[in-house]
Amino acid sequence: MDHLYAAPVLVEYFRQLNIKDLTIVSPDVAASRWRAPTPSGSTPDLAIVDKRRSGPTETEVMHIIGDVEAAT
């Protein structure tokens, strides 16, 4: 079995977009380990969603952790 990871493909895609102020939002703490440098060499900001499960298929967002502004 081979584990296939999307990170190399996603890193290249976002590098090509050349976004100046990129913020990566992780759906939970477990997925927050991925951060890649931008074309300028800086590391993108990171936000993490703190959520609680209210049922087997339902979640509720409690907090957004990180210094980010909400999109309107």
N, C-alpha and C positions, 0 to 999 in steps of 0.2 A: 504494500500500500504506500502511495506517495501522498503527502500532505501538500495541497496546492494553496498558496497564499496570494491574495490579491494585492498586498501592499506594494510590490514593485510596479505593478501596472498603474495603480492609483497614484503613486508618487510621481511617475513620469507624466501622467495626465495632468495633475495639478501644476507641475513645473511648466508644462507647455502653456497653461492658461495664464501664467505670470501674474497672479493675483497679488497685489501689494500687501494687503492686510488680511491674510488668510487665517480663519479660525476653524479648527477642527472640533466638532461636537461629538462626544462619545455617548452612546445610548446608555452606558452604565460604567461603573468603575473598572470592571473586568476588561472592557474593550478600550480603555484609555491608554494603553501602552504604545500605541502607534503615533509617532510624530516624525516628520521628515523635514529636512531643511528646504526652504524656498529657493528659487533661482538666485536671490541675493545673498543666500547663505544663512539667513536668519531662520529661527525655528518658529513655526506658526503658533499662535495662541491656542490654548486648549480649554474647552468647557466640557463639563460632565453633567449628565442628567441624573439627579437623585430621584429615584422612583420607588414606589411601593406597589406590590401586587395586591389587588383587591379581589382577585379571582384567578382561576387557571389561565384565562386568556385576556385578563384586563389589568391595566396598570394605571397608576395615577402619578403625575409629575408633582413632586414635592418642592424641589429646588433646582435651580441651575447653578452649578458650582463653577466659578470662573469670572473673570473680569470682562464681561461681554455686554453689549447692548442688545436688547430684543429688537428684532425686525418688526416694522410696522406695516 
